[in-house]
Amino acid sequence: MKLKNLDLYKKTNLVLILFLAILVIIFFIGINNLKYKDSSNKYVTSALLNPKYLTQIKVIQFNENLFIKKINEQWIVESEGNKFPADTNKIEEMLKNFTKTIKMYKKTYNKNTKQTNNCILFYTPLDILSNSQSVSALAFGQTDFTNSKIDIINLKNNQIYQTENYFSDYINPSVEFFIRKDFIPESVSKDSSKIQEIIIQDFAQNKIFVLQKSNKNELESFYKKLNQILLLRSDDLQINLIDEISKLNPVVKVQLELGNNTTAGFSVYKFDNKYFVLTQDNLIFGISDWTYNRIVE
């Protein structure tokens, strides 16, 4: 009987502890919301950016700079003098968040507010040519403990706002975050109907595979292989290996014939017992043995 009472006592304590923990969480969320609303309830409803002015984005974090530029309707990532194709979907997602109307609560300026090293600057075409002042200059400050709200500082007038946090993911000067990681250029994959022939040269096996769209007997195999190739991508960007890889001979070469005397494709290299893909945009990606086998199978 005592054992049963002891078990009941333990269970009751456990329920009580969980209940108190929930109360603590609710308390801190409440305090945070009070802070959020304790900005004299003054707020503005606006977007951070007018998209019609946008041609260049400069991301600054911890003294590292990265530029995202729109050149001939294509987004390019530039860092340390190197240029890479940007992930259009990611850029469009970013712009969607920065151009949507949001409610921003004004916060009282505090000299003790922590300075932020995160900053995103938006430029007009004129800025690119003359290096004049930017249309919109923003600094992003601290987030609340739930990471659901973020402080934004208008660098033009030092006004601080707090708003819903749609922005933390993009305050990132990493090339790896913004670049396109597919092996085939976006202009080709978006209009794959133009692809007429697939040529895979396997130098390691001294073999060549050719699949033609015009050959009805190969049509199923053609589309199956084409889909495999268009879906190939890697998160393992290896910028520093470009000099080493470019000295080697490829073990595999993949070429897509587009029917208008143009081609697209990539090459596979083996270095230090690992496989790497060199795209026609001069990006080096590490790939797994599984991905390599998918290419040559």
C-alpha positions in Angstrom: 0.0 0.0 0.0 2.9 2.3 0.8 4.5 1.6 -2.5 1.3 2.5 -4.3 1.2 5.8 -2.4 4.8 6.4 -3.2 4.2 5.9 -6.9 1.2 8.1 -6.8 3.3 10.8 -5.0 6.0 10.6 -7.7 3.5 10.9 -10.5 1.8 13.8 -8.9 5.2 15.6 -8.5 6.0 14.9 -12.1 2.7 16.4 -13.3 3.3 19.4 -11.0 6.8 20.0 -12.4 5.5 19.8 -16.0 2.7 22.2 -15.1 5.1 24.7 -13.6 7.5 24.4 -16.6 4.6 25.3 -18.9 3.7 28.2 -16.7 7.3 29.5 -16.9 7.4 29.3 -20.7 4.0 31.1 -20.9 5.4 33.8 -18.5 8.5 34.4 -20.6 6.4 34.5 -23.8 4.1 37.0 -22.1 7.0 39.2 -21.0 8.4 39.1 -24.5 5.0 40.1 -26.0 4.8 42.9 -23.5 8.2 44.1 -24.7 7.0 43.8 -28.2 3.9 45.9 -27.5 5.7 48.3 -25.1 6.9 50.4 -28.0 4.2 52.9 -27.2 2.1 50.8 -29.5 3.5 52.9 -32.3 4.0 50.9 -35.5 4.3 51.4 -39.2 2.9 49.1 -41.9 5.3 48.9 -44.7 7.6 46.7 -46.8 11.3 46.8 -46.2 12.0 47.1 -49.9 10.4 48.4 -53.1 11.3 45.7 -55.7 11.3 48.1 -58.7 14.5 49.7 -57.5 16.4 46.5 -56.8 19.3 45.4 -59.0 21.9 44.6 -56.4 22.0 43.3 -52.8 25.0 43.6 -50.6 25.1 41.3 -47.5 27.5 42.2 -44.8 28.3 40.0 -41.7 31.3 40.1 -39.5 33.2 42.2 -42.0 32.6 39.6 -44.8 30.9 41.0 -47.9 28.8 39.2 -50.5 27.0 40.8 -53.5 24.0 39.4 -55.3 23.6 41.2 -58.7 21.1 41.1 -61.4 22.9 41.0 -64.8 21.0 40.5 -68.0 18.0 39.3 -66.0 20.1 36.7 -64.2 21.1 36.8 -60.5 24.8 36.4 -59.9 26.6 35.8 -56.5 29.9 37.7 -56.2 32.4 37.2 -53.5 36.1 38.0 -53.3 36.1 38.7 -57.1 34.5 35.4 -58.0 31.1 35.2 -59.7 28.7 32.3 -59.4 25.1 31.7 -60.7 22.6 32.3 -57.9 19.8 30.1 -56.9 16.9 32.0 -58.5 14.3 30.3 -56.3 16.1 31.3 -53.1 16.6 34.9 -54.3 12.9 35.1 -55.2 11.9 33.7 -51.8 14.2 36.2 -50.2 12.7 39.1 -52.1 9.2 37.9 -51.4 9.9 38.3 -47.7 11.6 41.7 -48.0 8.9 43.2 -50.3 5.8 42.0 -48.4 3.9 44.4 -46.2 4.6 43.9 -42.5 3.8 45.6 -39.2 6.8 47.0 -37.5 6.7 48.3 -33.9 8.9 51.3 -33.1 11.3 50.7 -30.2 12.9 53.3 -28.1 16.5 54.0 -29.0 18.8 52.7 -26.3 22.5 53.6 -26.4 23.2 50.2 -24.7 21.5 48.4 -27.6 24.0 45.8 -28.9 25.5 46.8 -32.3 24.9 44.3 -35.0 27.4 43.1 -37.6 24.5 41.8 -39.8 23.5 44.2 -42.5 21.8 44.1 -45.9 22.0 47.0 -48.3 19.8 47.3 -51.4 21.1 49.3 -54.4 19.6 51.0 -57.4 21.2 50.9 -60.9 22.5 54.4 -60.2 24.3 53.1 -57.1 26.1 50.5 -59.2 27.4 53.1 -61.6 28.1 56.0 -59.3 28.4 54.3 -55.9 25.8 56.8 -54.5 23.8 56.3 -51.4 21.6 53.2 -51.2 17.8 53.3 -51.5 17.4 51.2 -48.4 20.0 50.5 -45.7 19.1 48.1 -43.0 20.8 46.5 -40.0 19.4 43.5 -38.3 19.8 43.2 -34.6 19.0 40.6 -31.9 16.0 38.2 -32.0 13.9 37.3 -29.1 14.4 34.0 -27.3 11.9 32.2 -29.5 13.6 33.6 -32.6 10.2 34.6 -33.9 10.8 38.4 -33.7 13.8 40.5 -34.8 15.0 44.0 -34.4 15.6 46.0 -37.5 17.5 49.3 -37.6 17.0 51.8 -40.3 20.5 53.1 -40.9 19.1 56.3 -42.5 17.6 57.6 -39.3 18.7 55.0 -36.6 15.1 54.1 -35.9 14.7 50.7 -34.4 11.7 48.5 -35.1 10.7 45.0 -34.0 8.8 42.7 -36.3 8.1 39.1 -37.2 11.3 37.3 -38.1 11.2 36.4 -41.8 14.8 37.5 -42.4 17.4 35.6 -40.3 18.0 32.9 -42.9 19.1 35.5 -45.5 21.5 37.5 -43.3 24.2 35.2 -44.5 27.3 36.1 -46.5 28.0 32.5 -47.4 28.4 31.8 -51.2 27.2 28.2 -50.5 23.9 29.5 -49.2 23.0 31.6 -52.3 24.4 29.8 -55.3 22.6 27.4 -57.6 23.8 23.9 -56.8 22.4 22.0 -59.8 24.9 20.7 -62.4 23.0 21.8 -65.4 22.4 25.6 -66.0 19.0 26.9 -65.1 18.3 28.2 -68.6 18.6 24.6 -70.0 16.7 22.8 -67.3 13.8 25.2 -67.5 13.4 24.5 -71.2 14.5 20.9 -71.3 12.2 20.2 -74.3 15.0 21.6 -76.5 17.4 18.8 -75.5 17.7 16.4 -78.4 20.6 14.1 -77.4 22.5 12.8 -74.4 26.1 11.8 -74.7 28.0 10.3 -71.7 31.6 9.5 -72.2 33.0 7.2 -69.6 36.8 7.5 -70.0 37.5 5.1 -67.1 35.6 2.3 -68.8 36.5 3.5 -72.3 32.8 3.6 -73.2 30.4 6.1 -74.7 26.6 6.2 -74.3 24.3 8.0 -76.7 20.6 8.5 -76.3 18.6 10.3 -79.0 15.2 11.9 -78.6 14.5 11.2 -82.3 14.9 7.4 -81.8 11.5 6.2 -80.7 13.0 2.9 -79.4 15.1 4.9 -76.9 12.5 7.5 -75.9 11.7 6.0 -72.5 15.4 5.5 -71.7 16.1 9.0 -73.0 13.6 10.7 -70.7 14.6 8.6 -67.7 18.3 9.5 -68.1 17.5 13.1 -68.8 15.5 13.5 -65.6 18.3 11.9 -63.6 20.8 14.4 -65.0 18.6 17.4 -64.5 18.0 16.5 -60.8 21.7 16.1 -60.0 23.0 18.6 -57.5 25.3 18.8 -54.5 25.7 20.9 -51.4 29.5 20.2 -51.2 30.9 23.2 -52.9 34.7 23.1 -53.2 35.8 26.5 -54.5 39.5 26.0 -53.4 39.9 22.9 -55.6 39.4 24.6 -58.9 43.2 24.8 -59.7 43.8 21.2 -58.7 40.9 19.8 -60.6 41.5 21.8 -63.8 44.9 20.1 -64.1 43.4 16.6 -64.3 41.7 14.7 -67.1 38.0 13.9 -66.6 36.8 10.4 -65.9 33.3 11.1 -67.2 31.9 13.8 -69.4 28.2 14.5 -69.7 26.9 16.5 -72.7 23.4 17.6 -73.7 22.8 18.6 -77.3 20.1 21.2 -77.6 19.4 21.0 -81.3 20.5 24.6 -82.0 24.2 23.9 -82.2 24.6 24.6 -78.4 25.5 22.2 -75.7 25.3 22.0 -71.9 26.9 19.6 -69.5 29.5 18.9 -66.9 32.6 16.8 -66.3 33.5 14.4 -63.4 37.0 14.1 -62.0 38.6 11.8 -59.5 41.0 13.5 -57.0 42.3 12.0 -53.8 40.1 9.0 -54.2 36.9 11.2 -54.3 34.7 12.3 -57.2 34.1 15.9 -58.1 31.9 17.6 -60.7 33.1 20.6 -62.6 30.1 22.5 -64.1 30.3 24.8 -67.1 30.0 27.7 -64.7 33.4 26.6 -63.2 31.9 25.4 -59.9 33.4 22.4 -58.2 31.1 20.1 -56.2 32.1 16.9 -54.3 29.8 14.0 -55.1 29.3 10.6 -53.5 30.0 7.2 -55.1 26.2 6.7 -55.3 25.9 9.9 -57.4 28.8 8.9 -59.6 27.2 5.6 -60.3 23.9 7.3 -61.1 25.7 9.3 -63.8 27.4 6.4 -65.5 24.7 3.7 -65.1 
